[in-house]
Amino acid sequence: MRGFIALPKSIHLLTARDIMTANPISIEQDADLADAARLMARHNISGLPVTDSNGKLVGIITKSDITRATATLKQ
């Protein structure tokens, strides 16, 4: 089938470390939403890990999240 990736039978053994970038571009949880959008556009990525002030992962923000947030803004 064209356009599909054949996954290995041992895919259940993969960890995040196996498929993620070692030092991903991230953003702190108190950063401005516009800064997150700029980072994604600049690096052509669709999501960013969100970290607290200690560098601990607290979430992920995606382009879809930003679109939803801006769509709900009152003008």
CHARMM internal coordinates of N, CA and C (Angstrom, degrees):
IC EDIT
DIST 1 N 1 CA 1.4461
DIST 1 CA 1 C 1.5226
ANGL 1 N 1 CA 1 C 108.48
DIST 1 C 2 N 1.2817
ANGL 1 CA 1 C 2 N 115.13
DIHE 1 N 1 CA 1 C 2 N 125.63
DIST 2 N 2 CA 1.4573
ANGL 1 C 2 N 2 CA 121.49
DIHE 1 CA 1 C 2 N 2 CA -177.75
DIST 2 CA 2 C 1.5360
ANGL 2 N 2 CA 2 C 110.23
DIHE 1 C 2 N 2 CA 2 C -75.09
DIST 2 C 3 N 1.3338
ANGL 2 CA 2 C 3 N 116.30
DIHE 2 N 2 CA 2 C 3 N 136.94
DIST 3 N 3 CA 1.4488
ANGL 2 C 3 N 3 CA 120.75
DIHE 2 CA 2 C 3 N 3 CA 177.27
DIST 3 CA 3 C 1.5134
ANGL 3 N 3 CA 3 C 114.98
DIHE 2 C 3 N 3 CA 3 C 91.47
DIST 3 C 4 N 1.3222
ANGL 3 CA 3 C 4 N 117.83
DIHE 3 N 3 CA 3 C 4 N -3.80
DIST 4 N 4 CA 1.4524
ANGL 3 C 4 N 4 CA 120.80
DIHE 3 CA 3 C 4 N 4 CA 179.07
DIST 4 CA 4 C 1.5155
ANGL 4 N 4 CA 4 C 110.26
DIHE 3 C 4 N 4 CA 4 C -108.04
DIST 4 C 5 N 1.3160
ANGL 4 CA 4 C 5 N 115.71
DIHE 4 N 4 CA 4 C 5 N 148.64
DIST 5 N 5 CA 1.4579
ANGL 4 C 5 N 5 CA 121.27
DIHE 4 CA 4 C 5 N 5 CA 177.97
DIST 5 CA 5 C 1.5167
ANGL 5 N 5 CA 5 C 108.02
DIHE 4 C 5 N 5 CA 5 C -100.28
DIST 5 C 6 N 1.3034
ANGL 5 CA 5 C 6 N 116.21
DIHE 5 N 5 CA 5 C 6 N 130.64
DIST 6 N 6 CA 1.4599
ANGL 5 C 6 N 6 CA 120.19
DIHE 5 CA 5 C 6 N 6 CA 176.83
DIST 6 CA 6 C 1.5214
ANGL 6 N 6 CA 6 C 108.46
DIHE 5 C 6 N 6 CA 6 C -80.58
DIST 6 C 7 N 1.3132
ANGL 6 CA 6 C 7 N 116.62
DIHE 6 N 6 CA 6 C 7 N 119.67
DIST 7 N 7 CA 1.4520
ANGL 6 C 7 N 7 CA 121.30
DIHE 6 CA 6 C 7 N 7 CA -179.28
DIST 7 CA 7 C 1.5222
ANGL 7 N 7 CA 7 C 110.29
DIHE 6 C 7 N 7 CA 7 C -88.41
DIST 7 C 8 N 1.3288
ANGL 7 CA 7 C 8 N 116.40
DIHE 7 N 7 CA 7 C 8 N 143.19
DIST 8 N 8 CA 1.4641
ANGL 7 C 8 N 8 CA 118.87
DIHE 7 CA 7 C 8 N 8 CA 178.88
DIST 8 CA 8 C 1.5246
ANGL 8 N 8 CA 8 C 110.58
DIHE 7 C 8 N 8 CA 8 C -68.27
DIST 8 C 9 N 1.3272
ANGL 8 CA 8 C 9 N 116.27
DIHE 8 N 8 CA 8 C 9 N 154.35
DIST 9 N 9 CA 1.4655
ANGL 8 C 9 N 9 CA 120.53
DIHE 8 CA 8 C 9 N 9 CA 179.82
DIST 9 CA 9 C 1.5198
ANGL 9 N 9 CA 9 C 111.54
DIHE 8 C 9 N 9 CA 9 C -65.44
DIST 9 C 10 N 1.3113
ANGL 9 CA 9 C 10 N 117.65
DIHE 9 N 9 CA 9 C 10 N -21.06
DIST 10 N 10 CA 1.4601
ANGL 9 C 10 N 10 CA 120.92
DIHE 9 CA 9 C 10 N 10 CA -177.85
DIST 10 CA 10 C 1.5322
ANGL 10 N 10 CA 10 C 112.33
DIHE 9 C 10 N 10 CA 10 C -97.51
DIST 10 C 11 N 1.3287
ANGL 10 CA 10 C 11 N 117.33
DIHE 10 N 10 CA 10 C 11 N 24.13
DIST 11 N 11 CA 1.4649
ANGL 10 C 11 N 11 CA 120.45
DIHE 10 CA 10 C 11 N 11 CA -176.96
DIST 11 CA 11 C 1.5283
ANGL 11 N 11 CA 11 C 111.58
DIHE 10 C 11 N 11 CA 11 C -59.53
DIST 11 C 12 N 1.2990
ANGL 11 CA 11 C 12 N 117.58
DIHE 11 N 11 CA 11 C 12 N -29.68
DIST 12 N 12 CA 1.4620
ANGL 11 C 12 N 12 CA 120.66
DIHE 11 CA 11 C 12 N 12 CA -179.54
DIST 12 CA 12 C 1.5384
ANGL 12 N 12 CA 12 C 112.16
DIHE 11 C 12 N 12 CA 12 C -66.09
DIST 12 C 13 N 1.3131
ANGL 12 CA 12 C 13 N 116.97
DIHE 12 N 12 CA 12 C 13 N -12.16
DIST 13 N 13 CA 1.4643
ANGL 12 C 13 N 13 CA 121.16
DIHE 12 CA 12 C 13 N 13 CA 178.64
DIST 13 CA 13 C 1.5306
ANGL 13 N 13 CA 13 C 112.72
DIHE 12 C 13 N 13 CA 13 C -90.27
DIST 13 C 14 N 1.3318
ANGL 13 CA 13 C 14 N 117.45
DIHE 13 N 13 CA 13 C 14 N -7.94
DIST 14 N 14 CA 1.4578
ANGL 13 C 14 N 14 CA 121.18
DIHE 13 CA 13 C 14 N 14 CA -178.91
DIST 14 CA 14 C 1.5282
ANGL 14 N 14 CA 14 C 110.62
DIHE 13 C 14 N 14 CA 14 C -71.66
DIST 14 C 15 N 1.3099
ANGL 14 CA 14 C 15 N 115.49
DIHE 14 N 14 CA 14 C 15 N 146.88
DIST 15 N 15 CA 1.4626
ANGL 14 C 15 N 15 CA 121.72
DIHE 14 CA 14 C 15 N 15 CA 174.01
DIST 15 CA 15 C 1.5211
ANGL 15 N 15 CA 15 C 108.13
DIHE 14 C 15 N 15 CA 15 C -115.67
DIST 15 C 16 N 1.3236
ANGL 15 CA 15 C 16 N 116.28
DIHE 15 N 15 CA 15 C 16 N 169.69
DIST 16 N 16 CA 1.4644
ANGL 15 C 16 N 16 CA 120.22
DIHE 15 CA 15 C 16 N 16 CA 177.37
DIST 16 CA 16 C 1.5247
ANGL 16 N 16 CA 16 C 110.80
DIHE 15 C 16 N 16 CA 16 C -57.16
DIST 16 C 17 N 1.3122
ANGL 16 CA 16 C 17 N 116.71
DIHE 16 N 16 CA 16 C 17 N -37.38
DIST 17 N 17 CA 1.4712
ANGL 16 C 17 N 17 CA 121.89
DIHE 16 CA 16 C 17 N 17 CA 179.72
DIST 17 CA 17 C 1.5297
ANGL 17 N 17 CA 17 C 111.25
DIHE 16 C 17 N 17 CA 17 C -58.65
DIST 17 C 18 N 1.3375
ANGL 17 CA 17 C 18 N 117.15
DIHE 17 N 17 CA 17 C 18 N -32.69
DIST 18 N 18 CA 1.4647
ANGL 17 C 18 N 18 CA 121.48
DIHE 17 CA 17 C 18 N 18 CA -178.18
DIST 18 CA 18 C 1.5260
ANGL 18 N 18 CA 18 C 113.04
DIHE 17 C 18 N 18 CA 18 C -70.11
DIST 18 C 19 N 1.3211
ANGL 18 CA 18 C 19 N 117.42
DIHE 18 N 18 CA 18 C 19 N -26.31
DIST 19 N 19 CA 1.4650
ANGL 18 C 19 N 19 CA 119.00
DIHE 18 CA 18 C 19 N 19 CA -173.09
DIST 19 CA 19 C 1.5258
ANGL 19 N 19 CA 19 C 114.15
DIHE 18 C 19 N 19 CA 19 C -119.79
DIST 19 C 20 N 1.3196
ANGL 19 CA 19 C 20 N 117.85
DIHE 19 N 19 CA 19 C 20 N -11.04
DIST 20 N 20 CA 1.4677
ANGL 19 C 20 N 20 CA 120.33
DIHE 19 CA 19 C 20 N 20 CA -178.47
DIST 20 CA 20 C 1.5178
ANGL 20 N 20 CA 20 C 112.18
DIHE 19 C 20 N 20 CA 20 C -95.41
DIST 20 C 21 N 1.3147
ANGL 20 CA 20 C 21 N 115.02
DIHE 20 N 20 CA 20 C 21 N 158.60
DIST 21 N 21 CA 1.4504
ANGL 20 C 21 N 21 CA 122.38
DIHE 20 CA 20 C 21 N 21 CA 172.36
DIST 21 CA 21 C 1.5211
ANGL 21 N 21 CA 21 C 108.60
DIHE 20 C 21 N 21 CA 21 C -67.09
DIST 21 C 22 N 1.3172
ANGL 21 CA 21 C 22 N 117.07
DIHE 21 N 21 CA 21 C 22 N 141.35
DIST 22 N 22 CA 1.4681
ANGL 21 C 22 N 22 CA 121.02
DIHE 21 CA 21 C 22 N 22 CA -177.25
DIST 22 CA 22 C 1.5265
ANGL 22 N 22 CA 22 C 112.43
DIHE 21 C 22 N 22 CA 22 C -60.74
DIST 22 C 23 N 1.2962
ANGL 22 CA 22 C 23 N 118.25
DIHE 22 N 22 CA 22 C 23 N -44.11
DIST 23 N 23 CA 1.4688
ANGL 22 C 23 N 23 CA 122.53
DIHE 22 CA 22 C 23 N 23 CA -179.61
DIST 23 CA 23 C 1.5210
ANGL 23 N 23 CA 23 C 109.14
DIHE 22 C 23 N 23 CA 23 C -124.67
DIST 23 C 24 N 1.3348
ANGL 23 CA 23 C 24 N 117.58
DIHE 23 N 23 CA 23 C 24 N 78.95
DIST 24 N 24 CA 1.4661
ANGL 23 C 24 N 24 CA 119.88
DIHE 23 CA 23 C 24 N 24 CA -174.64
DIST 24 CA 24 C 1.5270
ANGL 24 N 24 CA 24 C 112.11
DIHE 23 C 24 N 24 CA 24 C -68.29
DIST 24 C 25 N 1.3002
ANGL 24 CA 24 C 25 N 115.36
DIHE 24 N 24 CA 24 C 25 N 153.06
DIST 25 N 25 CA 1.4576
ANGL 24 C 25 N 25 CA 121.36
DIHE 24 CA 24 C 25 N 25 CA 172.63
DIST 25 CA 25 C 1.5238
ANGL 25 N 25 CA 25 C 105.35
DIHE 24 C 25 N 25 CA 25 C -69.67
DIST 25 C 26 N 1.3237
ANGL 25 CA 25 C 26 N 116.78
DIHE 25 N 25 CA 25 C 26 N 129.60
DIST 26 N 26 CA 1.4599
ANGL 25 C 26 N 26 CA 119.99
DIHE 25 CA 25 C 26 N 26 CA -178.68
DIST 26 CA 26 C 1.5179
ANGL 26 N 26 CA 26 C 109.70
DIHE 25 C 26 N 26 CA 26 C -136.12
DIST 26 C 27 N 1.3160
ANGL 26 CA 26 C 27 N 115.38
DIHE 26 N 26 CA 26 C 27 N 175.21
DIST 27 N 27 CA 1.4586
ANGL 26 C 27 N 27 CA 120.99
DIHE 26 CA 26 C 27 N 27 CA 179.65
DIST 27 CA 27 C 1.5259
ANGL 27 N 27 CA 27 C 108.11
DIHE 26 C 27 N 27 CA 27 C -139.96
DIST 27 C 28 N 1.3310
ANGL 27 CA 27 C 28 N 116.69
DIHE 27 N 27 CA 27 C 28 N 146.21
DIST 28 N 28 CA 1.4577
ANGL 27 C 28 N 28 CA 119.92
DIHE 27 CA 27 C 28 N 28 CA 178.91
DIST 28 CA 28 C 1.5218
ANGL 28 N 28 CA 28 C 110.29
DIHE 27 C 28 N 28 CA 28 C -78.57
DIST 28 C 29 N 1.3191
ANGL 28 CA 28 C 29 N 115.33
DIHE 28 N 28 CA 28 C 29 N 151.95
DIST 29 N 29 CA 1.4572
ANGL 28 C 29 N 29 CA 120.96
DIHE 28 CA 28 C 29 N 29 CA -173.81
DIST 29 CA 29 C 1.5237
ANGL 29 N 29 CA 29 C 114.49
DIHE 28 C 29 N 29 CA 29 C -63.42
DIST 29 C 30 N 1.3168
ANGL 29 CA 29 C 30 N 118.75
DIHE 29 N 29 CA 29 C 30 N -21.43
DIST 30 N 30 CA 1.4619
ANGL 29 C 30 N 30 CA 120.08
DIHE 29 CA 29 C 30 N 30 CA 179.60
DIST 30 CA 30 C 1.5338
ANGL 30 N 30 CA 30 C 112.64
DIHE 29 C 30 N 30 CA 30 C -96.49
DIST 30 C 31 N 1.3311
ANGL 30 CA 30 C 31 N 117.47
DIHE 30 N 30 CA 30 C 31 N 8.24
DIST 31 N 31 CA 1.4714
ANGL 30 C 31 N 31 CA 121.44
DIHE 30 CA 30 C 31 N 31 CA 179.09
DIST 31 CA 31 C 1.5251
ANGL 31 N 31 CA 31 C 110.48
DIHE 30 C 31 N 31 CA 31 C -72.69
DIST 31 C 32 N 1.2905
ANGL 31 CA 31 C 32 N 115.19
DIHE 31 N 31 CA 31 C 32 N 157.76
DIST 32 N 32 CA 1.4596
ANGL 31 C 32 N 32 CA 122.35
DIHE 31 CA 31 C 32 N 32 CA 178.17
DIST 32 CA 32 C 1.5241
ANGL 32 N 32 CA 32 C 110.48
DIHE 31 C 32 N 32 CA 32 C -71.55
DIST 32 C 33 N 1.3215
ANGL 32 CA 32 C 33 N 116.34
DIHE 32 N 32 CA 32 C 33 N 143.17
DIST 33 N 33 CA 1.4650
ANGL 32 C 33 N 33 CA 121.38
DIHE 32 CA 32 C 33 N 33 CA 179.17
DIST 33 CA 33 C 1.5270
ANGL 33 N 33 CA 33 C 111.47
DIHE 32 C 33 N 33 CA 33 C -59.18
DIST 33 C 34 N 1.3186
ANGL 33 CA 33 C 34 N 117.27
DIHE 33 N 33 CA 33 C 34 N -35.68
DIST 34 N 34 CA 1.4638
ANGL 33 C 34 N 34 CA 120.88
DIHE 33 CA 33 C 34 N 34 CA 178.85
DIST 34 CA 34 C 1.5286
ANGL 34 N 34 CA 34 C 111.00
DIHE 33 C 34 N 34 CA 34 C -63.55
DIST 34 C 35 N 1.3314
ANGL 34 CA 34 C 35 N 117.06
DIHE 34 N 34 CA 34 C 35 N -34.45
DIST 35 N 35 CA 1.4682
ANGL 34 C 35 N 35 CA 120.35
DIHE 34 CA 34 C 35 N 35 CA 177.52
DIST 35 CA 35 C 1.5281
ANGL 35 N 35 CA 35 C 110.59
DIHE 34 C 35 N 35 CA 35 C -65.02
DIST 35 C 36 N 1.3191
ANGL 35 CA 35 C 36 N 116.22
DIHE 35 N 35 CA 35 C 36 N -39.74
DIST 36 N 36 CA 1.4706
ANGL 35 C 36 N 36 CA 120.22
DIHE 35 CA 35 C 36 N 36 CA 177.68
DIST 36 CA 36 C 1.5255
ANGL 36 N 36 CA 36 C 109.71
DIHE 35 C 36 N 36 CA 36 C -63.06
DIST 36 C 37 N 1.3212
ANGL 36 CA 36 C 37 N 116.74
DIHE 36 N 36 CA 36 C 37 N -43.88
DIST 37 N 37 CA 1.4678
ANGL 36 C 37 N 37 CA 120.69
DIHE 36 CA 36 C 37 N 37 CA 179.55
DIST 37 CA 37 C 1.5243
ANGL 37 N 37 CA 37 C 111.09
DIHE 36 C 37 N 37 CA 37 C -62.40
DIST 37 C 38 N 1.3329
ANGL 37 CA 37 C 38 N 117.05
DIHE 37 N 37 CA 37 C 38 N -41.47
DIST 38 N 38 CA 1.4682
ANGL 37 C 38 N 38 CA 120.79
DIHE 37 CA 37 C 38 N 38 CA 178.90
DIST 38 CA 38 C 1.5316
ANGL 38 N 38 CA 38 C 111.55
DIHE 37 C 38 N 38 CA 38 C -63.06
DIST 38 C 39 N 1.3248
ANGL 38 CA 38 C 39 N 116.15
DIHE 38 N 38 CA 38 C 39 N -43.59
DIST 39 N 39 CA 1.4670
ANGL 38 C 39 N 39 CA 119.90
DIHE 38 CA 38 C 39 N 39 CA 179.27
DIST 39 CA 39 C 1.5253
ANGL 39 N 39 CA 39 C 111.07
DIHE 38 C 39 N 39 CA 39 C -61.09
DIST 39 C 40 N 1.3265
ANGL 39 CA 39 C 40 N 115.89
DIHE 39 N 39 CA 39 C 40 N -44.52
DIST 40 N 40 CA 1.4663
ANGL 39 C 40 N 40 CA 119.66
DIHE 39 CA 39 C 40 N 40 CA -179.97
DIST 40 CA 40 C 1.5278
ANGL 40 N 40 CA 40 C 111.09
DIHE 39 C 40 N 40 CA 40 C -63.16
DIST 40 C 41 N 1.3220
ANGL 40 CA 40 C 41 N 116.45
DIHE 40 N 40 CA 40 C 41 N -43.39
DIST 41 N 41 CA 1.4690
ANGL 40 C 41 N 41 CA 120.11
DIHE 40 CA 40 C 41 N 41 CA 179.84
DIST 41 CA 41 C 1.5253
ANGL 41 N 41 CA 41 C 110.90
DIHE 40 C 41 N 41 CA 41 C -66.15
DIST 41 C 42 N 1.3196
ANGL 41 CA 41 C 42 N 117.02
DIHE 41 N 41 CA 41 C 42 N -44.31
DIST 42 N 42 CA 1.4664
ANGL 41 C 42 N 42 CA 121.73
DIHE 41 CA 41 C 42 N 42 CA -177.67
DIST 42 CA 42 C 1.5298
ANGL 42 N 42 CA 42 C 111.79
DIHE 41 C 42 N 42 CA 42 C -62.69
DIST 42 C 43 N 1.3179
ANGL 42 CA 42 C 43 N 116.66
DIHE 42 N 42 CA 42 C 43 N -38.20
DIST 43 N 43 CA 1.4642
ANGL 42 C 43 N 43 CA 120.83
DIHE 42 CA 42 C 43 N 43 CA -175.53
DIST 43 CA 43 C 1.5288
ANGL 43 N 43 CA 43 C 113.31
DIHE 42 C 43 N 43 CA 43 C -102.66
DIST 43 C 44 N 1.3347
ANGL 43 CA 43 C 44 N 115.86
DIHE 43 N 43 CA 43 C 44 N 5.27
DIST 44 N 44 CA 1.4630
ANGL 43 C 44 N 44 CA 121.91
DIHE 43 CA 43 C 44 N 44 CA 178.63
DIST 44 CA 44 C 1.5356
ANGL 44 N 44 CA 44 C 111.45
DIHE 43 C 44 N 44 CA 44 C 52.08
DIST 44 C 45 N 1.3270
ANGL 44 CA 44 C 45 N 115.13
DIHE 44 N 44 CA 44 C 45 N 51.21
DIST 45 N 45 CA 1.4626
ANGL 44 C 45 N 45 CA 120.87
DIHE 44 CA 44 C 45 N 45 CA 177.92
DIST 45 CA 45 C 1.5221
ANGL 45 N 45 CA 45 C 108.81
DIHE 44 C 45 N 45 CA 45 C -123.43
DIST 45 C 46 N 1.3137
ANGL 45 CA 45 C 46 N 117.44
DIHE 45 N 45 CA 45 C 46 N 157.36
DIST 46 N 46 CA 1.4605
ANGL 45 C 46 N 46 CA 120.76
DIHE 45 CA 45 C 46 N 46 CA -175.24
DIST 46 CA 46 C 1.5196
ANGL 46 N 46 CA 46 C 113.45
DIHE 45 C 46 N 46 CA 46 C -106.04
DIST 46 C 47 N 1.3143
ANGL 46 CA 46 C 47 N 117.70
DIHE 46 N 46 CA 46 C 47 N 0.26
DIST 47 N 47 CA 1.4546
ANGL 46 C 47 N 47 CA 119.34
DIHE 46 CA 46 C 47 N 47 CA 178.58
DIST 47 CA 47 C 1.5136
ANGL 47 N 47 CA 47 C 111.49
DIHE 46 C 47 N 47 CA 47 C -159.82
DIST 47 C 48 N 1.3374
ANGL 47 CA 47 C 48 N 115.52
DIHE 47 N 47 CA 47 C 48 N 155.00
DIST 48 N 48 CA 1.4572
ANGL 47 C 48 N 48 CA 121.55
DIHE 47 CA 47 C 48 N 48 CA -179.31
DIST 48 CA 48 C 1.5217
ANGL 48 N 48 CA 48 C 109.97
DIHE 47 C 48 N 48 CA 48 C -132.20
DIST 48 C 49 N 1.3165
ANGL 48 CA 48 C 49 N 117.37
DIHE 48 N 48 CA 48 C 49 N 135.03
DIST 49 N 49 CA 1.4589
ANGL 48 C 49 N 49 CA 119.33
DIHE 48 CA 48 C 49 N 49 CA 169.47
DIST 49 CA 49 C 1.5339
ANGL 49 N 49 CA 49 C 108.29
DIHE 48 C 49 N 49 CA 49 C -66.98
DIST 49 C 50 N 1.3197
ANGL 49 CA 49 C 50 N 116.62
DIHE 49 N 49 CA 49 C 50 N 140.12
DIST 50 N 50 CA 1.4634
ANGL 49 C 50 N 50 CA 122.11
DIHE 49 CA 49 C 50 N 50 CA 177.86
DIST 50 CA 50 C 1.5240
ANGL 50 N 50 CA 50 C 107.17
DIHE 49 C 50 N 50 CA 50 C -109.37
DIST 50 C 51 N 1.3395
ANGL 50 CA 50 C 51 N 115.69
DIHE 50 N 50 CA 50 C 51 N 129.53
DIST 51 N 51 CA 1.4601
ANGL 50 C 51 N 51 CA 120.42
DIHE 50 CA 50 C 51 N 51 CA -176.66
DIST 51 CA 51 C 1.5206
ANGL 51 N 51 CA 51 C 111.35
DIHE 50 C 51 N 51 CA 51 C -120.25
DIST 51 C 52 N 1.3434
ANGL 51 CA 51 C 52 N 115.18
DIHE 51 N 51 CA 51 C 52 N 157.31
DIST 52 N 52 CA 1.4600
ANGL 51 C 52 N 52 CA 119.30
DIHE 51 CA 51 C 52 N 52 CA 174.08
DIST 52 CA 52 C 1.5255
ANGL 52 N 52 CA 52 C 108.59
DIHE 51 C 52 N 52 CA 52 C -86.42
DIST 52 C 53 N 1.3206
ANGL 52 CA 52 C 53 N 117.04
DIHE 52 N 52 CA 52 C 53 N -174.82
DIST 53 N 53 CA 1.4687
ANGL 52 C 53 N 53 CA 120.29
DIHE 52 CA 52 C 53 N 53 CA -175.93
DIST 53 CA 53 C 1.5257
ANGL 53 N 53 CA 53 C 112.71
DIHE 52 C 53 N 53 CA 53 C -67.14
DIST 53 C 54 N 1.3283
ANGL 53 CA 53 C 54 N 117.63
DIHE 53 N 53 CA 53 C 54 N -14.79
DIST 54 N 54 CA 1.4747
ANGL 53 C 54 N 54 CA 121.96
DIHE 53 CA 53 C 54 N 54 CA 177.07
DIST 54 CA 54 C 1.5193
ANGL 54 N 54 CA 54 C 112.58
DIHE 53 C 54 N 54 CA 54 C -94.98
DIST 54 C 55 N 1.3377
ANGL 54 CA 54 C 55 N 117.30
DIHE 54 N 54 CA 54 C 55 N 1.62
DIST 55 N 55 CA 1.4511
ANGL 54 C 55 N 55 CA 120.92
DIHE 54 CA 54 C 55 N 55 CA -179.23
DIST 55 CA 55 C 1.5136
ANGL 55 N 55 CA 55 C 114.12
DIHE 54 C 55 N 55 CA 55 C 84.57
DIST 55 C 56 N 1.3325
ANGL 55 CA 55 C 56 N 117.23
DIHE 55 N 55 CA 55 C 56 N 7.62
DIST 56 N 56 CA 1.4682
ANGL 55 C 56 N 56 CA 121.40
DIHE 55 CA 55 C 56 N 56 CA 179.48
DIST 56 CA 56 C 1.5248
ANGL 56 N 56 CA 56 C 109.86
DIHE 55 C 56 N 56 CA 56 C -81.50
DIST 56 C 57 N 1.3138
ANGL 56 CA 56 C 57 N 116.22
DIHE 56 N 56 CA 56 C 57 N 135.50
DIST 57 N 57 CA 1.4583
ANGL 56 C 57 N 57 CA 121.56
DIHE 56 CA 56 C 57 N 57 CA 179.55
DIST 57 CA 57 C 1.5218
ANGL 57 N 57 CA 57 C 110.14
DIHE 56 C 57 N 57 CA 57 C -64.81
DIST 57 C 58 N 1.3365
ANGL 57 CA 57 C 58 N 116.55
DIHE 57 N 57 CA 57 C 58 N 126.76
DIST 58 N 58 CA 1.4590
ANGL 57 C 58 N 58 CA 120.90
DIHE 57 CA 57 C 58 N 58 CA 177.98
DIST 58 CA 58 C 1.5294
ANGL 58 N 58 CA 58 C 111.80
DIHE 57 C 58 N 58 CA 58 C -119.98
DIST 58 C 59 N 1.3316
ANGL 58 CA 58 C 59 N 117.16
DIHE 58 N 58 CA 58 C 59 N -7.26
DIST 59 N 59 CA 1.4565
ANGL 58 C 59 N 59 CA 120.01
DIHE 58 CA 58 C 59 N 59 CA 179.37
DIST 59 CA 59 C 1.5041
ANGL 59 N 59 CA 59 C 111.93
DIHE 58 C 59 N 59 CA 59 C 170.54
DIST 59 C 60 N 1.3270
ANGL 59 CA 59 C 60 N 114.01
DIHE 59 N 59 CA 59 C 60 N -172.52
DIST 60 N 60 CA 1.4660
ANGL 59 C 60 N 60 CA 121.85
DIHE 59 CA 59 C 60 N 60 CA 178.17
DIST 60 CA 60 C 1.5250
ANGL 60 N 60 CA 60 C 106.57
DIHE 59 C 60 N 60 CA 60 C -139.32
DIST 60 C 61 N 1.3127
ANGL 60 CA 60 C 61 N 116.76
DIHE 60 N 60 CA 60 C 61 N 135.54
DIST 61 N 61 CA 1.4621
ANGL 60 C 61 N 61 CA 120.76
DIHE 60 CA 60 C 61 N 61 CA 175.22
DIST 61 CA 61 C 1.5205
ANGL 61 N 61 CA 61 C 107.99
DIHE 60 C 61 N 61 CA 61 C -113.10
DIST 61 C 62 N 1.3256
ANGL 61 CA 61 C 62 N 116.47
DIHE 61 N 61 CA 61 C 62 N 137.84
DIST 62 N 62 CA 1.4626
ANGL 61 C 62 N 62 CA 121.60
DIHE 61 CA 61 C 62 N 62 CA -177.38
DIST 62 CA 62 C 1.5291
ANGL 62 N 62 CA 62 C 110.44
DIHE 61 C 62 N 62 CA 62 C -119.61
DIST 62 C 63 N 1.3155
ANGL 62 CA 62 C 63 N 115.08
DIHE 62 N 62 CA 62 C 63 N 168.38
DIST 63 N 63 CA 1.4632
ANGL 62 C 63 N 63 CA 120.41
DIHE 62 CA 62 C 63 N 63 CA 175.90
DIST 63 CA 63 C 1.5262
ANGL 63 N 63 CA 63 C 110.00
DIHE 62 C 63 N 63 CA 63 C -58.44
DIST 63 C 64 N 1.3289
ANGL 63 CA 63 C 64 N 116.50
DIHE 63 N 63 CA 63 C 64 N -37.93
DIST 64 N 64 CA 1.4640
ANGL 63 C 64 N 64 CA 120.37
DIHE 63 CA 63 C 64 N 64 CA 179.05
DIST 64 CA 64 C 1.5209
ANGL 64 N 64 CA 64 C 111.21
DIHE 63 C 64 N 64 CA 64 C -62.75
DIST 64 C 65 N 1.3295
ANGL 64 CA 64 C 65 N 117.59
DIHE 64 N 64 CA 64 C 65 N -39.03
DIST 65 N 65 CA 1.4647
ANGL 64 C 65 N 65 CA 121.07
DIHE 64 CA 64 C 65 N 65 CA 177.35
DIST 65 CA 65 C 1.5184
ANGL 65 N 65 CA 65 C 110.64
DIHE 64 C 65 N 65 CA 65 C -61.02
DIST 65 C 66 N 1.3305
ANGL 65 CA 65 C 66 N 116.35
DIHE 65 N 65 CA 65 C 66 N -43.30
DIST 66 N 66 CA 1.4678
ANGL 65 C 66 N 66 CA 120.78
DIHE 65 CA 65 C 66 N 66 CA -179.15
DIST 66 CA 66 C 1.5247
ANGL 66 N 66 CA 66 C 110.22
DIHE 65 C 66 N 66 CA 66 C -66.56
DIST 66 C 67 N 1.3176
ANGL 66 CA 66 C 67 N 116.90
DIHE 66 N 66 CA 66 C 67 N -41.35
DIST 67 N 67 CA 1.4624
ANGL 66 C 67 N 67 CA 120.78
DIHE 66 CA 66 C 67 N 67 CA 178.31
DIST 67 CA 67 C 1.5267
ANGL 67 N 67 CA 67 C 110.48
DIHE 66 C 67 N 67 CA 67 C -61.17
DIST 67 C 68 N 1.3357
ANGL 67 CA 67 C 68 N 116.94
DIHE 67 N 67 CA 67 C 68 N -46.09
DIST 68 N 68 CA 1.4680
ANGL 67 C 68 N 68 CA 120.90
DIHE 67 CA 67 C 68 N 68 CA 178.89
DIST 68 CA 68 C 1.5313
ANGL 68 N 68 CA 68 C 111.22
DIHE 67 C 68 N 68 CA 68 C -61.36
DIST 68 C 69 N 1.3259
ANGL 68 CA 68 C 69 N 116.35
DIHE 68 N 68 CA 68 C 69 N -43.08
DIST 69 N 69 CA 1.4681
ANGL 68 C 69 N 69 CA 120.19
DIHE 68 CA 68 C 69 N 69 CA -178.80
DIST 69 CA 69 C 1.5150
ANGL 69 N 69 CA 69 C 111.75
DIHE 68 C 69 N 69 CA 69 C -63.73
DIST 69 C 70 N 1.3284
ANGL 69 CA 69 C 70 N 117.46
DIHE 69 N 69 CA 69 C 70 N -42.96
DIST 70 N 70 CA 1.4690
ANGL 69 C 70 N 70 CA 119.69
DIHE 69 CA 69 C 70 N 70 CA -178.99
DIST 70 CA 70 C 1.5267
ANGL 70 N 70 CA 70 C 111.43
DIHE 69 C 70 N 70 CA 70 C -73.37
DIST 70 C 71 N 1.3158
ANGL 70 CA 70 C 71 N 117.58
DIHE 70 N 70 CA 70 C 71 N -28.86
DIST 71 N 71 CA 1.4663
ANGL 70 C 71 N 71 CA 120.75
DIHE 70 CA 70 C 71 N 71 CA 179.37
DIST 71 CA 71 C 1.5280
ANGL 71 N 71 CA 71 C 111.80
DIHE 70 C 71 N 71 CA 71 C -69.32
DIST 71 C 72 N 1.3254
ANGL 71 CA 71 C 72 N 117.07
DIHE 71 N 71 CA 71 C 72 N -24.03
DIST 72 N 72 CA 1.4620
ANGL 71 C 72 N 72 CA 120.11
DIHE 71 CA 71 C 72 N 72 CA -177.82
DIST 72 CA 72 C 1.5272
ANGL 72 N 72 CA 72 C 113.09
DIHE 71 C 72 N 72 CA 72 C -93.85
DIST 72 C 73 N 1.3425
ANGL 72 CA 72 C 73 N 117.32
DIHE 72 N 72 CA 72 C 73 N -0.99
DIST 73 N 73 CA 1.4628
ANGL 72 C 73 N 73 CA 120.43
DIHE 72 CA 72 C 73 N 73 CA 179.65
DIST 73 CA 73 C 1.5182
ANGL 73 N 73 CA 73 C 110.36
DIHE 72 C 73 N 73 CA 73 C -66.69
DIST 73 C 74 N 1.3190
ANGL 73 CA 73 C 74 N 115.89
DIHE 73 N 73 CA 73 C 74 N 136.85
DIST 74 N 74 CA 1.4811
ANGL 73 C 74 N 74 CA 121.66
DIHE 73 CA 73 C 74 N 74 CA 175.88
DIST 74 CA 74 C 1.5082
ANGL 74 N 74 CA 74 C 108.54
DIHE 73 C 74 N 74 CA 74 C -82.80
DIST 74 C 75 N 1.3021
ANGL 74 CA 74 C 75 N 116.14
DIHE 74 N 74 CA 74 C 75 N 138.37
DIST 75 N 75 CA 1.4684
ANGL 74 C 75 N 75 CA 119.73
DIHE 74 CA 74 C 75 N 75 CA -179.74
DIST 75 CA 75 C 1.4938
ANGL 75 N 75 CA 75 C 110.97
DIHE 74 C 75 N 75 CA 75 C -103.39
END
COOR INIT
IC SEED 1 N 1 CA 1 C
IC BUILD
